[in-house]
Amino acid sequence: GWIKKTALEEYTSTKRTTGIIAIKIKEGDSIANVTFLDTEDLFLITKQGIGIHFSTVDIAAIGRNTSGVKGIKLGEGDEVVVGLPLHSNEDTLAIFSNKGTGKRMKLIEIPKQGRGGKGVKISEDTIGGAAMVDDTDTVLVIGRPNSICISAKDMPILSRTAVGNAIIKASQIAFVAKF
């Protein structure tokens, strides 16, 4: 549930060819994803169907060998699946469950709150992946054992309490990407 902002120069100014430390993480923790942002709002989506929306304006860029700050207060056994910056107010949030259902939500469904809060319930199912999309995007959903490409405009826009529509026959979503 931690997030970290580091200036890109911290990674590009080194001359090493063997790699460099990018983040300090505790044993048992892992990195959910890496994204580029400056002062955009951020949405964190968890495996247990919780979403939080907060501003990153007040999060200062820190060095490479640091841990960051708390982004969301996680429940027992929960973990962040993805962190998504808000680049356009026209975007919707597409979420996919490990039951193979999917939906899009308007961003106002996840009210903005302070960083480090509990967030709000956005799905009763286990979340496998999510992406910020608009009607011109195509979404690649890689599941086990099946994968699918679907136009974002073909996914229904539903409330955060809605289950979603069957999108893919899969027992686990491994990756979601838009293009």
TORDRENSE-940085 format. One line per field, with one value per atom (N, C-alpha, C): atom name; x, y, z. Coordinates in Angstrom, 1 decimal, padded with zeros to 4 digits. Example, Ala and Ser with C-alpha at 12.3 -4.5 7.8 and 13.67 -1.06 7.14 Angstrom:
logu <- (N, CA, C, N, CA, C)
x <- (013.2, 012.3, 013.2, 012.8, 013.7, 012.9)
y <- (-005.7, -004.5, -003.3, -002.2, -001.1, 000.0)
z <- (007.8, 007.8, 007.8, 007.1, 007.1, 007.9)
***
This chain:
logu <- (N, CA, C, N, CA, C, N, CA, C, N, CA, C, N, CA, C, N, CA, C, N, CA, C, N, CA, C, N, CA, C, N, CA, C, N, CA, C, N, CA, C, N, CA, C, N, CA, C, N, CA, C, N, CA, C, N, CA, C, N, CA, C, N, CA, C, N, CA, C, N, CA, C, N, CA, C, N, CA, C, N, CA, C, N, CA, C, N, CA, C, N, CA, C, N, CA, C, N, CA, C, N, CA, C, N, CA, C, N, CA, C, N, CA, C, N, CA, C, N, CA, C, N, CA, C, N, CA, C, N, CA, C, N, CA, C, N, CA, C, N, CA, C, N, CA, C, N, CA, C, N, CA, C, N, CA, C, N, CA, C, N, CA, C, N, CA, C, N, CA, C, N, CA, C, N, CA, C, N, CA, C, N, CA, C, N, CA, C, N, CA, C, N, CA, C, N, CA, C, N, CA, C, N, CA, C, N, CA, C, N, CA, C, N, CA, C, N, CA, C, N, CA, C, N, CA, C, N, CA, C, N, CA, C, N, CA, C, N, CA, C, N, CA, C, N, CA, C, N, CA, C, N, CA, C, N, CA, C, N, CA, C, N, CA, C, N, CA, C, N, CA, C, N, CA, C, N, CA, C, N, CA, C, N, CA, C, N, CA, C, N, CA, C, N, CA, C, N, CA, C, N, CA, C, N, CA, C, N, CA, C, N, CA, C, N, CA, C, N, CA, C, N, CA, C, N, CA, C, N, CA, C, N, CA, C, N, CA, C, N, CA, C, N, CA, C, N, CA, C, N, CA, C, N, CA, C, N, CA, C, N, CA, C, N, CA, C, N, CA, C, N, CA, C, N, CA, C, N, CA, C, N, CA, C, N, CA, C, N, CA, C, N, CA, C, N, CA, C, N, CA, C, N, CA, C, N, CA, C, N, CA, C, N, CA, C, N, CA, C, N, CA, C, N, CA, C, N, CA, C, N, CA, C, N, CA, C, N, CA, C, N, CA, C, N, CA, C, N, CA, C, N, CA, C, N, CA, C, N, CA, C, N, CA, C, N, CA, C, N, CA, C, N, CA, C, N, CA, C, N, CA, C, N, CA, C, N, CA, C, N, CA, C, N, CA, C, N, CA, C, N, CA, C, N, CA, C, N, CA, C, N, CA, C, N, CA, C, N, CA, C, N, CA, C, N, CA, C, N, CA, C, N, CA, C, N, CA, C, N, CA, C, N, CA, C, N, CA, C, N, CA, C, N, CA, C, N, CA, C, N, CA, C, N, CA, C, N, CA, C, N, CA, C, N, CA, C, N, CA, C, N, CA, C, N, CA, C, N, CA, C, N, CA, C, N, CA, C, N, CA, C, N, CA, C, N, CA, C, N, CA, C, N, CA, C, N, CA, C, N, CA, C, N, CA, C)
x <- (000.8, 000.0, 000.8, 002.1, 003.0, 003.2, 003.5, 003.8, 005.0, 005.7, 006.9, 007.1, 007.5, 007.8, 009.3, 010.0, 011.4, 011.6, 012.4, 012.7, 013.4, 013.0, 013.6, 015.1, 015.6, 017.1, 017.8, 017.2, 017.9, 018.3, 017.5, 017.8, 018.6, 018.5, 019.2, 020.6, 020.9, 022.2, 023.4, 023.1, 024.1, 024.8, 026.1, 026.9, 027.0, 026.4, 026.5, 025.9, 026.5, 025.9, 025.3, 025.5, 025.0, 023.7, 023.1, 021.8, 022.1, 021.0, 021.1, 019.9, 020.0, 018.8, 017.8, 016.5, 015.4, 014.5, 014.4, 013.5, 013.9, 013.6, 013.8, 012.5, 012.4, 011.2, 011.4, 010.4, 010.5, 010.3, 010.9, 010.8, 009.3, 008.9, 007.5, 006.7, 007.2, 006.5, 007.0, 006.2, 006.6, 006.1, 006.6, 006.2, 005.0, 003.9, 002.7, 002.9, 003.3, 003.6, 004.4, 005.0, 005.7, 005.0, 004.8, 004.1, 004.8, 004.6, 005.1, 004.0, 004.3, 003.4, 004.2, 003.5, 004.1, 003.2, 002.1, 001.2, -000.2, -000.4, -001.7, -002.3, -003.6, -004.2, -003.9, -004.0, -003.6, -004.8, -005.0, -006.0, -005.3, -005.4, -004.9, -006.0, -005.8, -006.9, -006.3, -007.0, -006.5, -007.2, -006.6, -007.0, -008.4, -008.7, -010.0, -011.1, -010.8, -011.9, -012.0, -011.0, -011.0, -010.3, -010.8, -010.2, -010.0, -008.9, -008.7, -008.3, -008.7, -008.4, -007.8, -006.6, -006.0, -005.1, -004.8, -003.9, -002.4, -001.5, -000.1, 000.7, 000.0, 000.7, 001.6, 001.1, 001.9, 002.9, 003.0, 004.0, 005.3, 006.3, 007.6, 008.4, 009.2, 010.1, 011.2, 011.5, 012.5, 013.6, 014.6, 015.7, 015.4, 016.3, 016.0, 016.0, 016.9, 017.0, 016.1, 014.8, 013.9, 012.6, 011.7, 010.5, 009.3, 009.1, 008.0, 007.0, 005.8, 004.7, 003.5, 002.7, 001.5, 000.5, 000.0, -001.0, -002.4, -002.5, -003.8, -003.6, -004.5, -004.5, -005.1, -004.3, -004.7, -005.4, -006.4, -007.1, -006.2, -006.5, -005.8, -005.8, -004.6, -004.5, -004.7, -004.9, -005.1, -003.7, -003.7, -002.5, -002.9, -002.1, -002.4, -002.1, -003.1, -002.9, -002.3, -002.7, -002.2, -002.4, -001.5, -001.7, -001.8, -002.9, -003.1, -003.2, -002.4, -002.5, -003.6, -004.3, -005.3, -004.7, -004.6, -004.1, -005.2, -006.4, -007.5, -008.8, -009.5, -010.8, -011.9, -011.6, -012.5, -012.4, -011.3, -011.1, -012.2, -012.3, -013.1, -012.2, -012.5, -011.7, -012.3, -011.5, -011.9, -011.3, -012.2, -011.7, -012.1, -011.3, -011.5, -011.3, -012.3, -012.2, -011.6, -011.2, -010.7, -011.8, -013.0, -014.2, -014.4, -013.7, -013.8, -014.8, -015.3, -016.2, -015.4, -016.0, -015.4, -016.4, -016.0, -016.9, -016.0, -016.7, -016.0, -016.8, -016.1, -016.7, -016.3, -017.3, -016.9, -016.1, -015.1, -014.2, -014.8, -016.0, -016.7, -017.2, -017.2, -017.6, -016.6, -015.4, -014.4, -014.1, -014.7, -014.5, -013.0, -012.6, -011.2, -011.1, -010.1, -009.8, -008.4, -008.0, -006.6, -005.8, -004.5, -003.6, -003.6, -003.5, -003.3, -004.7, -005.8, -007.1, -007.4, -008.7, -009.1, -009.7, -010.1, -010.7, -012.2, -012.7, -014.1, -014.2, -015.2, -015.4, -015.9, -015.2, -015.5, -015.9, -015.7, -016.0, -016.1, -017.1, -017.2, -016.3, -015.8, -015.0, -013.5, -012.6, -011.2, -010.8, -010.0, -009.6, -008.3, -008.3, -007.1, -006.3, -007.0, -006.3, -007.3, -006.7, -007.5, -006.6, -007.4, -006.7, -007.6, -007.0, -007.7, -007.9, -009.1, -009.4, -010.4, -010.4, -011.5, -012.1, -013.1, -013.8, -012.9, -011.8, -010.9, -009.9, -009.8, -008.8, -009.3, -008.3, -008.5, -007.8, -008.4, -007.9, -007.5, -006.3, -005.8, -005.9, -006.6, -006.8, -006.2, -005.1, -004.4, -004.8, -005.5, -005.9, -005.3, -005.6, -005.2, -006.5, -006.8, -005.9, -006.2, -007.1, -007.5, -007.1, -007.0, -006.7, -007.7, -007.9, -008.9, -008.5, -008.8, -008.7, -010.2, -010.5, -011.8, -011.8, -012.7, -012.8, -013.3, -012.7, -013.2, -014.7, -015.1, -016.4, -017.5, -017.0, -017.9, -018.1, -017.4, -017.6, -018.6, -019.5, -020.6, -020.0, -020.6, -020.2, -021.3, -020.8, -021.7, -021.3, -022.1, -021.7, -020.7, -020.1, -019.1, -019.7, -021.0, -021.6, -022.0, -022.0, -022.4, -021.4, -021.8, -020.9, -020.1, -020.7, -020.0, -020.5, -020.1, -020.5, -019.4, -019.8, -018.8, -018.0, -016.7, -015.7, -014.9, -014.4, -013.4, -013.6, -013.4, -013.5, -012.1, -011.9, -010.5, -010.7, -009.7, -009.7, -008.8, -008.0, -007.2, -006.7, -006.8, -006.4, -004.9, -004.0, -002.6, -002.1, -002.8, -002.3, -003.3, -003.4, -004.3, -003.5, -003.7, -003.0, -003.9, -003.8, -004.6, -003.7, -004.2, -003.5, -004.4)
y <- (-001.2, 000.0, 001.3, 001.1, 002.3, 002.8, 004.1, 004.7, 005.6, 005.8, 006.6, 007.3, 008.6, 009.4, 009.7, 009.4, 009.7, 010.4, 011.4, 012.1, 011.1, 011.2, 010.3, 010.4, 011.6, 011.8, 010.9, 010.5, 009.6, 008.3, 007.9, 006.6, 006.8, 007.9, 008.1, 008.7, 009.3, 010.0, 009.0, 007.8, 006.8, 006.3, 005.9, 005.3, 003.8, 003.2, 001.8, 000.9, -000.2, -001.1, -002.4, -002.5, -003.6, -003.4, -002.3, -002.0, -001.2, -000.6, 000.3, 000.0, 000.4, 000.2, 001.2, 000.7, 001.6, 002.0, 001.0, 001.2, 000.3, 000.8, -000.1, -000.7, -002.0, -002.7, -003.7, -003.9, -004.8, -006.3, -007.2, -008.6, -009.0, -009.7, -010.1, -009.2, -007.9, -007.0, -007.1, -006.6, -006.6, -005.3, -005.0, -003.9, -004.2, -003.5, -003.7, -003.2, -002.0, -001.5, -000.2, 000.3, 001.5, 002.4, 003.6, 004.5, 005.9, 006.7, 008.0, 009.0, 009.9, 010.9, 012.1, 013.2, 014.4, 014.8, 015.5, 016.0, 015.5, 014.5, 013.9, 013.2, 013.1, 012.3, 010.9, 010.0, 008.6, 007.8, 006.7, 005.7, 004.4, 003.9, 002.6, 001.6, 000.4, -000.6, -001.9, -002.5, -003.6, -004.9, -006.0, -007.3, -007.6, -007.1, -007.4, -006.4, -005.6, -004.8, -003.4, -002.9, -001.5, -000.6, 000.6, 001.7, 002.9, 003.6, 004.9, 005.9, 007.2, 008.3, 009.4, 009.8, 010.9, 011.7, 012.9, 013.8, 013.5, 013.7, 013.4, 014.7, 015.9, 017.2, 017.3, 016.9, 017.1, 016.0, 015.0, 014.0, 014.4, 014.7, 015.1, 014.0, 014.3, 013.3, 013.0, 011.7, 011.3, 010.4, 010.1, 009.4, 007.9, 007.3, 005.9, 004.9, 005.0, 004.0, 004.3, 004.5, 004.9, 004.1, 004.1, 003.3, 004.0, 005.3, 006.0, 006.3, 006.6, 006.9, 006.0, 006.0, 005.1, 005.7, 004.9, 005.3, 004.9, 003.6, 003.1, 002.2, 002.2, 001.4, 000.0, -001.0, -002.3, -003.1, -003.9, -004.8, -006.1, -007.0, -008.2, -009.0, -009.4, -010.3, -009.5, -008.2, -007.5, -007.0, -006.6, -006.0, -005.2, -004.2, -003.3, -004.1, -004.1, -004.7, -003.7, -002.5, -001.5, -000.1, 000.8, 002.3, 003.0, 003.8, 004.4, 005.9, 006.6, 008.1, 008.6, 009.7, 010.3, 011.3, 011.0, 011.9, 012.7, 012.2, 012.8, 012.7, 013.8, 013.7, 012.9, 012.7, 011.9, 010.4, 010.0, 008.5, 007.9, 006.6, 005.8, 004.7, 004.1, 003.1, 001.7, 000.9, -000.4, -001.4, -002.2, -003.2, -004.6, -005.6, -007.0, -007.9, -008.8, -009.7, -011.0, -011.8, -013.1, -014.1, -013.7, -014.5, -014.2, -013.3, -013.0, -011.9, -011.2, -010.1, -008.8, -007.8, -006.5, -005.4, -004.2, -003.1, -001.8, -000.8, 000.6, 001.4, 002.2, 003.1, 004.5, 005.4, 006.9, 007.2, 008.1, 008.3, 009.0, 009.6, 010.2, 009.1, 007.8, 006.7, 006.4, 006.9, 006.8, 008.2, 008.6, 010.0, 010.2, 011.5, 011.8, 012.0, 011.4, 011.5, 011.7, 011.7, 011.9, 010.6, 010.7, 009.6, 008.8, 007.5, 006.7, 006.2, 006.6, 006.2, 004.7, 004.3, 002.9, 002.8, 003.8, 003.7, 003.3, 002.9, 002.5, 001.2, 000.4, -000.9, -000.6, -001.2, -001.1, -002.4, -003.5, -004.8, -005.8, -006.7, -007.8, -009.0, -009.0, -010.1, -009.7, -010.7, -010.5, -009.8, -008.7, -007.9, -008.5, -008.7, -009.2, -008.1, -007.0, -006.0, -004.8, -003.7, -002.5, -001.5, -000.6, 000.3, 001.6, 002.7, 004.0, 003.9, 004.1, 004.0, 005.1, 005.3, 006.1, 005.3, 005.9, 005.1, 004.7, 005.4, 005.1, 004.0, 003.5, 002.5, 001.1, 000.2, -001.2, -001.8, -002.7, -003.3, -004.8, -005.1, -006.5, -007.1, -008.1, -008.8, -010.2, -010.4, -011.7, -012.5, -013.6, -014.4, -015.8, -016.6, -018.0, -018.9, -019.6, -019.9, -019.1, -018.1, -017.4, -015.9, -015.3, -013.8, -013.2, -011.9, -011.3, -009.8, -009.3, -007.9, -007.4, -006.3, -005.8, -004.2, -003.7, -002.2, -001.7, -000.7, -000.1, 000.4, 000.9, 001.3, 000.2, -001.0, -002.2, -002.7, -002.1, -002.5, -001.5, -002.0, -001.2, -000.3, 001.0, 001.9, 001.6, 001.1, 000.7, 001.4, 001.2, 001.8, 000.9, 001.5, 000.7, -000.5, -000.5, -001.7, -002.8, -002.5, -003.5, -004.5, -005.7, -006.9, -006.7, -006.3, -006.3, -007.4, -007.3, -008.3, -009.3, -010.5, -011.5, -011.0, -011.0, -010.5, -011.7, -012.5, -013.5, -014.8, -015.9, -017.2, -017.4, -017.1, -017.2, -017.5, -018.2, -018.4, -017.4, -016.7, -015.7, -014.7, -013.4, -012.4, -012.1, -012.2, -012.0, -010.6, -009.9, -008.6, -007.9, -006.6, -005.8, -004.6, -004.3, -003.2, -002.5, -001.2, -000.6, -000.1, 000.0, 000.5, 001.1)
z <- (000.0, 000.0, 000.0, -000.3, -000.3, -001.7, -001.8, -003.1, -003.0, -004.1, -004.1, -005.4, -005.2, -006.4, -006.3, -007.4, -007.6, -008.9, -008.9, -010.2, -011.1, -012.4, -013.4, -013.5, -013.3, -013.3, -012.4, -011.3, -010.3, -010.9, -012.0, -012.6, -013.9, -014.5, -015.8, -015.7, -014.5, -014.4, -014.0, -013.8, -013.4, -014.6, -014.4, -015.5, -015.3, -014.3, -014.0, -015.1, -015.4, -016.4, -015.7, -014.4, -013.6, -012.9, -013.1, -012.4, -011.1, -010.6, -009.5, -008.6, -007.3, -006.4, -006.8, -006.9, -007.3, -006.2, -005.2, -004.1, -002.9, -001.7, -000.6, -000.2, -000.3, 000.1, 001.2, 002.0, 003.1, 002.6, 003.4, 003.0, 003.0, 001.9, 001.7, 000.9, 000.7, -000.1, -001.6, -002.5, -003.9, -004.6, -005.8, -006.5, -007.4, -007.3, -008.1, -009.5, -009.6, -011.0, -010.9, -012.0, -012.1, -013.2, -012.9, -013.8, -013.8, -014.8, -014.9, -014.5, -013.6, -013.2, -012.6, -012.5, -011.9, -010.8, -011.1, -010.0, -010.3, -011.1, -011.4, -010.2, -010.1, -009.1, -009.4, -008.3, -008.5, -007.9, -008.6, -008.2, -007.8, -006.6, -006.3, -006.2, -006.8, -006.8, -006.2, -005.2, -004.5, -005.0, -004.6, -005.0, -004.4, -003.2, -002.6, -003.0, -004.1, -004.6, -004.0, -003.4, -002.8, -003.8, -003.9, -004.7, -003.9, -004.1, -003.4, -004.5, -004.4, -005.3, -004.4, -004.7, -004.0, -004.9, -004.4, -005.1, -004.8, -005.7, -005.5, -005.5, -005.5, -005.5, -004.3, -003.2, -001.9, -001.6, -002.5, -002.3, -003.0, -002.2, -002.7, -003.3, -004.4, -005.0, -004.0, -003.8, -002.9, -003.6, -002.9, -003.5, -003.9, -004.6, -005.1, -003.9, -003.0, -001.9, -000.7, -001.0, 000.1, -000.2, 000.8, 000.7, 000.2, 000.5, 000.0, 001.2, 000.8, 001.8, 001.6, 002.6, 002.6, 001.6, 000.7, -000.3, 000.1, 000.7, 001.1, 002.3, 003.2, 004.4, 003.9, 003.9, 003.4, 004.5, 004.1, 005.0, 005.1, 006.0, 006.2, 004.9, 004.4, 003.2, 001.9, 002.0, 000.7, 000.2, -001.1, -001.7, -002.9, -003.2, -004.4, -005.6, -006.6, -007.9, -008.8, -008.8, -009.8, -009.2, -009.6, -009.4, -010.7, -010.9, -012.2, -012.0, -012.7, -012.7, -013.6, -013.2, -014.0, -014.9, -016.2, -017.2, -017.9, -017.9, -018.6, -017.8, -017.6, -016.9, -017.7, -019.0, -019.9, -019.7, -019.0, -018.8, -017.9, -018.0, -017.1, -016.6, -015.4, -014.8, -015.3, -016.0, -016.3, -015.4, -014.7, -013.8, -014.2, -014.0, -014.4, -013.2, -013.0, -011.8, -012.3, -011.3, -011.6, -011.9, -011.9, -012.3, -013.8, -014.4, -015.8, -016.2, -015.1, -015.4, -015.5, -016.2, -016.3, -016.4, -016.0, -016.1, -016.2, -016.7, -016.6, -015.6, -014.9, -013.9, -014.2, -013.9, -014.0, -012.8, -012.9, -011.9, -010.6, -010.8, -009.6, -008.7, -009.1, -008.3, -007.1, -007.3, -006.3, -005.8, -004.7, -004.2, -003.8, -004.1, -003.7, -002.2, -001.7, -000.2, 000.0, 001.3, 001.6, 001.4, 001.1, 000.9, 002.2, 002.1, 003.3, 003.9, 003.3, 003.8, 003.4, 003.8, 003.5, 002.1, 001.4, 000.1, 000.2, -000.9, -001.0, -001.8, -001.5, -002.2, -003.6, -004.6, -006.0, -006.7, -006.0, -006.5, -005.4, -005.5, -004.5, -004.9, -006.1, -006.6, -006.4, -006.5, -006.5, -007.8, -007.7, -008.9, -009.4, -010.7, -011.4, -012.1, -012.5, -013.2, -013.5, -013.9, -014.1, -015.0, -015.7, -016.6, -016.7, -016.9, -017.2, -018.7, -019.2, -020.6, -021.0, -022.4, -023.0, -024.1, -024.8, -025.8, -027.0, -027.2, -028.3, -028.1, -026.8, -026.4, -026.7, -026.9, -026.9, -025.7, -025.1, -023.8, -024.1, -023.7, -023.8, -022.3, -022.2, -020.9, -021.1, -020.3, -020.4, -019.2, -019.4, -018.3, -018.5, -017.5, -017.5, -017.6, -018.6, -019.8, -021.0, -021.0, -022.2, -022.1, -023.3, -023.4, -024.4, -024.3, -025.2, -025.4, -026.6, -026.8, -027.0, -026.3, -026.4, -026.5, -027.3, -027.4, -026.1, -025.5, -024.3, -024.4, -025.6, -025.7, -025.7, -025.8, -025.8, -024.3, -023.4, -022.0, -021.4, -020.6, -020.0, -018.9, -018.8, -017.7, -016.6, -015.5, -014.4, -013.1, -012.1, -010.8, -010.1, -009.0, -008.3, -007.6, -007.4, -006.7, -007.7, -009.0, -010.0, -010.2, -010.5, -010.7, -012.0, -013.0, -014.3, -015.3, -016.5, -017.5, -017.7, -018.2, -018.5, -019.7, -019.5, -020.6, -021.1, -020.2, -020.6, -019.7, -020.3, -019.5, -019.0, -017.7, -017.1, -015.6, -015.1, -013.7, -012.9, -013.7, -013.1, -014.1, -013.9, -014.7, -014.4, -015.3, -015.1, -015.4, -016.4, -016.9, -017.7, -017.5, -018.3, -018.9, -020.2, -020.8, -021.8, -022.0, -023.0, -024.1, -025.3, -026.4, -027.4)
***
